[in-house]
Amino acid sequence: MKKATGTGLPSRTYFCARQTPTISLILLTHPTISHLGAYVHCCKHIPLFDRIPVYATTPTISFGRTLIQDLYASTPLASSTLPATALAELSPVTTAHGASNHTQILLPRPSDDELAGFFSHIHPLKYSQEHQPIGSSNTAPLEGLTITAYPAGHTVGGTLWHIRYGSESVVYGVDWNQARENVMSGAAWLAGGTTTGSEVIEQLRQPTAFICSSKDSQKMGVVGGWRARDEQLFRHIRTTIQQNATALIPCDSSARVLELSYLLERAWADSAEFKNAKLYLASRTGDATMKYARSMLEWMDENVVREFETQAASRSAQNSTSKGSQPFDFKHLKLLERKSQLERALASSGPKIFLASGETMEWGFSRDIFMRTYANSATLIIIPIKPKPQDRTSQSDSQLSVVDRLLMRLEDENVATQLNEDFQWREAQITNLGADEAALYQQFLARERRRLDATSLGTGTTLEASTDAADEHSLSSSSSEDSDDEHQGRVLNTSVAMQHSKRKFAITDEELGINVLLRRKNAHDYDVRGKKGRERVVPFIARRKRNDEFGDVIRPEEYLRAEERDDMDAEASPDELNKGNTRIGQKRRLDGKEAGGGDNIRSAETRANGKRRKVVVSHDTSSRKVEANHTGAGAESSDEMESEESDYEPAEPVVLGPQKVTFSTRTLSVKAKVVAVDFAGIHDKRSLQMLLPLIRPRKLILTAGSVLETQMMESDCARILGSVTNKEETSRTTAIHVARNNQVIDASVDTNAWSLRLSRSLLSGLHWQKYRQLGVVTIDGQLEETLNDDEESKSLSKRPKLEGDAGRGEPVSDLEISTMKAMKMPVLNALPSSATAMTRSFTQSNHVGDLRLAELRKILQDRGHVAQFKGEGTLLVDDHIAVRKNGIGKIEIESGGGFAAVGSFGTGLYTVKQKIYEGLATVAAR
Amino acid sequence: MFTFTSLLGAQSECPANQSLLEFDGGVKVLVDVGWDESFDVDKLQEIDR
């Protein structure tokens, strides 16, 4: 794999994926930029990426959507620019200017519909619900893969992923938070959510590998917990109000903002001292985010749910407009979604507190507010994260975000630092491309399209066939064809659009068949004599109205007042409109997805048409398929998957042409005050040190953190986990790995496992025992080299796993391990009968498997026994037999003696033993 | 068989997270598709590769 460096890369393709086709599925953890910020970009620009099944919890999807909408609406830079090396490849002339001066041409930005489609494409999961994904047909089969989401804290919908495959039990936890807060409940490690000593819940206990973030791992939590932290924030706000000034809290769009907005609203509601100050939340998607928040209370801490219920009860009891407010139904916090509203708020008098999105202040309303208030020495900027304990003076200001720069200047933990210095301020201007640049851009698009076609052809006919199938779907309103999961939520993004356009050229009228009526401009007649089925029926596209949980989706563009619409048109220069029209036909679709330009959330198409095109492709079967797949997962999202099909819409979509960004710098004389309060909500040193020994992973992989944090956490963990002194477990210490980007870490649980082929004669004599999803069997065999590949041997994908009872990784069979490496793919053949007598292996019978006491209880109860859990992990059967599991997994049975009738004494014990054996697999000696 | 490869975020100042978990039989799971505020496509090369 190549390192991700910015310069000096050899010529390579960018958006033509080679890795992507082999990804089986994608999991998303938190609705933040650092966790899913590139998701939409990849869906749009990397071909085949959007075919990969994606899973996330419902709030992650919804809040992720509003976050990315806010991002793309706020800054054109989110669309990213053509990489310098791509430009260099296209035209060597440009390199003459030097790499740093290359034109920053913006890539096409995803349209709102595309964006929504990419998120609708994600399969929602509930917490603690095991799910077995079905992969797409062109990647590896996923049988036996189970994924489960657990609460991680930190964000609403934040996830600890548990992935089980074969004997691997992997837990992935990055940016989790053990402590509960106002809105977010803590991570799901401990049963009952207690923070005092107990056991980690069984599902997450002792994973074979635990991937853990090391961010903030050296941080000591605030003394007094989150209440003390809240109080710190209030203190700073009080000071600002007293000084009749403005406070700015830059936060993210849909994650930590929920915690902040919730507690600020409550503070305003509860205490009178804040009442004369105005509280605002400035975010372009603030309204949508809070709407989702109101409908997702059950994903939050139970106190929030309780508050909701008591409010609802008191309201219905009193039958009046009650004084109390529902969670996230703001009476004091005002939502500002547009620049004009923000301007008005800034212009008003009196103390003002702004929660504003754009957590780094590199984009968004937080940046705008800063630009208006930085010169006032009473302005207070409250940054909701703590600076990292690291010497950052090596990095120059230009590489750091605004927030990072401000954090660097903090002098004191608790007292605001008054700034009085000059800031270098970089601003971006968006302009249209010159003629040369436009040509370059077209070249780039053409090249990407060629590469895309090459990829799709390269992946075989399945792709073409599947696209055909989808095409047929899209053209008829009812189709009962089977579609794979990969067709779910097929959005018409760049790659598919390009495929369509490519075929539009290649397809003759005969191939189109009856769809020629739709596709070709002047085709009005079609001869149906002698045709069958769909070819005899007039093609019809059903219009699908988009709706979400709250009913029809309202498109604000349709409700523009005349003057607002005029304003928008005035902004668009006539050149841009013409540019869109002069493109040749098929490119129109690609650029039709562009909605470039500054701050406008409304795409360019609306300017010309005045109302958004409503013709949408019907995805009947695909959306139904999703429902069927999700009956288990309980899909909450009712967003329909749709796409704009400009194929079928004769109206011309107007685009702003491609654009470039140029930067200019100026100096700001900043006089404001800065302070930081830790609202990051990530595990701290104490919770890590408390939990890791309880989790007791076999292997611990440290990732996601700075070099210093990771190294320090490694030494801490070595100390804590290396010396586990459970009586029977001194041999099992945790292996700690430190991840490095692009470095492969082997964290397999099977340290002694090999791939073999079994000969057919051997196979036929085997008696498999079933244990969960594995088959277990003893084999005595003779190892031979493969002579030719077309031997009659049958190769199994499962390795024969022969495990001892006490611990894993101890093979029982007598295979010659040392000769393994010399052979290519050795074959295990049945022993010839003469040899059997001589080489009788003296293996002991072993029981394999892990029987959970809960399962045993169920089995016994089904048999009519009385079985109850008594105390910690003891099962009491029929009042006189106690079954316990000791530390290393051995099951112990004790019998209490003679209360029951004499006859049942012995049989009771025997029955229980028998049931236990049945629950395990016996690896017997021959 | 299980291997872990961090694509972004391990021992790095960059807050973005992307990890690749690979299991037996070619099952590859991409966990998180994070980005940082530079919105630099070069960071996505590994998925892109």
Chai-1 contact restraints between the chains, C-beta under 6 A:
chainA,res_idxA,chainB,res_idxB,connection_type,confidence,min_distance_angstrom,max_distance_angstrom,comment,restraint_id
A,M1,B,E46,contact,1.0,0.0,6.0,A-B,restraint_1
A,A4,B,D42,contact,1.0,0.0,6.0,A-B,restraint_2
A,A4,B,K43,contact,1.0,0.0,6.0,A-B,restraint_3
A,A4,B,Q45,contact,1.0,0.0,6.0,A-B,restraint_4
A,G6,B,D42,contact,1.0,0.0,6.0,A-B,restraint_5
A,A17,B,D48,contact,1.0,0.0,6.0,A-B,restraint_6
A,R18,B,R49,contact,1.0,0.0,6.0,A-B,restraint_7
A,Q19,B,I47,contact,1.0,0.0,6.0,A-B,restraint_8
A,Q19,B,R49,contact,1.0,0.0,6.0,A-B,restraint_9
A,T22,B,K28,contact,1.0,0.0,6.0,A-B,restraint_10
A,I23,B,K28,contact,1.0,0.0,6.0,A-B,restraint_11
A,I23,B,L30,contact,1.0,0.0,6.0,A-B,restraint_12
A,S24,B,V27,contact,1.0,0.0,6.0,A-B,restraint_13
A,S24,B,K28,contact,1.0,0.0,6.0,A-B,restraint_14
A,L25,B,V29,contact,1.0,0.0,6.0,A-B,restraint_15
A,I26,B,L30,contact,1.0,0.0,6.0,A-B,restraint_16
A,L27,B,V31,contact,1.0,0.0,6.0,A-B,restraint_17
A,T29,B,D32,contact,1.0,0.0,6.0,A-B,restraint_18
A,I33,B,W35,contact,1.0,0.0,6.0,A-B,restraint_19
A,S34,B,P15,contact,1.0,0.0,6.0,A-B,restraint_20
A,S34,B,A16,contact,1.0,0.0,6.0,A-B,restraint_21
A,S34,B,N17,contact,1.0,0.0,6.0,A-B,restraint_22
A,S34,B,G34,contact,1.0,0.0,6.0,A-B,restraint_23
A,H35,B,N17,contact,1.0,0.0,6.0,A-B,restraint_24
A,H35,B,D32,contact,1.0,0.0,6.0,A-B,restraint_25
A,H35,B,G34,contact,1.0,0.0,6.0,A-B,restraint_26
A,L36,B,V33,contact,1.0,0.0,6.0,A-B,restraint_27
A,G37,B,G34,contact,1.0,0.0,6.0,A-B,restraint_28
A,G37,B,W35,contact,1.0,0.0,6.0,A-B,restraint_29
A,A38,B,V33,contact,1.0,0.0,6.0,A-B,restraint_30
A,A38,B,W35,contact,1.0,0.0,6.0,A-B,restraint_31
A,A38,B,L44,contact,1.0,0.0,6.0,A-B,restraint_32
A,Y39,B,V33,contact,1.0,0.0,6.0,A-B,restraint_33
A,C42,B,V33,contact,1.0,0.0,6.0,A-B,restraint_34
A,I46,B,D48,contact,1.0,0.0,6.0,A-B,restraint_35
A,L77,B,F39,contact,1.0,0.0,6.0,A-B,restraint_36
A,A78,B,F39,contact,1.0,0.0,6.0,A-B,restraint_37
A,S80,B,F39,contact,1.0,0.0,6.0,A-B,restraint_38
A,S80,B,V41,contact,1.0,0.0,6.0,A-B,restraint_39
A,P83,B,V41,contact,1.0,0.0,6.0,A-B,restraint_40
A,A140,B,G25,contact,1.0,0.0,6.0,A-B,restraint_41
A,A140,B,G26,contact,1.0,0.0,6.0,A-B,restraint_42
A,A140,B,V27,contact,1.0,0.0,6.0,A-B,restraint_43
A,Y165,B,F23,contact,1.0,0.0,6.0,A-B,restraint_44
A,G166,B,D24,contact,1.0,0.0,6.0,A-B,restraint_45
A,E168,B,F2,contact,1.0,0.0,6.0,A-B,restraint_46
A,Y172,B,V31,contact,1.0,0.0,6.0,A-B,restraint_47
A,V174,B,N17,contact,1.0,0.0,6.0,A-B,restraint_48
A,T360,B,E37,contact,1.0,0.0,6.0,A-B,restraint_49
A,E362,B,E37,contact,1.0,0.0,6.0,A-B,restraint_50
A,S401,B,E37,contact,1.0,0.0,6.0,A-B,restraint_51
A,I701,B,F4,contact,1.0,0.0,6.0,A-B,restraint_52
A,T703,B,S6,contact,1.0,0.0,6.0,A-B,restraint_53
A,T703,B,A10,contact,1.0,0.0,6.0,A-B,restraint_54
A,A704,B,G9,contact,1.0,0.0,6.0,A-B,restraint_55
A,A704,B,N17,contact,1.0,0.0,6.0,A-B,restraint_56
A,S706,B,E13,contact,1.0,0.0,6.0,A-B,restraint_57
A,V707,B,Q11,contact,1.0,0.0,6.0,A-B,restraint_58
A,T710,B,Q11,contact,1.0,0.0,6.0,A-B,restraint_59
A,A739,B,S6,contact,1.0,0.0,6.0,A-B,restraint_60
A,A739,B,A10,contact,1.0,0.0,6.0,A-B,restraint_61
A,R740,B,A10,contact,1.0,0.0,6.0,A-B,restraint_62
A,R740,B,Q11,contact,1.0,0.0,6.0,A-B,restraint_63
A,N741,B,S6,contact,1.0,0.0,6.0,A-B,restraint_64
A,N741,B,A10,contact,1.0,0.0,6.0,A-B,restraint_65
A,V744,B,T3,contact,1.0,0.0,6.0,A-B,restraint_66
A,V744,B,T5,contact,1.0,0.0,6.0,A-B,restraint_67
A,I745,B,F4,contact,1.0,0.0,6.0,A-B,restraint_68
A,D746,B,T3,contact,1.0,0.0,6.0,A-B,restraint_69
A,A747,B,F2,contact,1.0,0.0,6.0,A-B,restraint_70
A,A747,B,F4,contact,1.0,0.0,6.0,A-B,restraint_71
A,S748,B,M1,contact,1.0,0.0,6.0,A-B,restraint_72
A,S748,B,F2,contact,1.0,0.0,6.0,A-B,restraint_73
A,S797,B,G25,contact,1.0,0.0,6.0,A-B,restraint_74
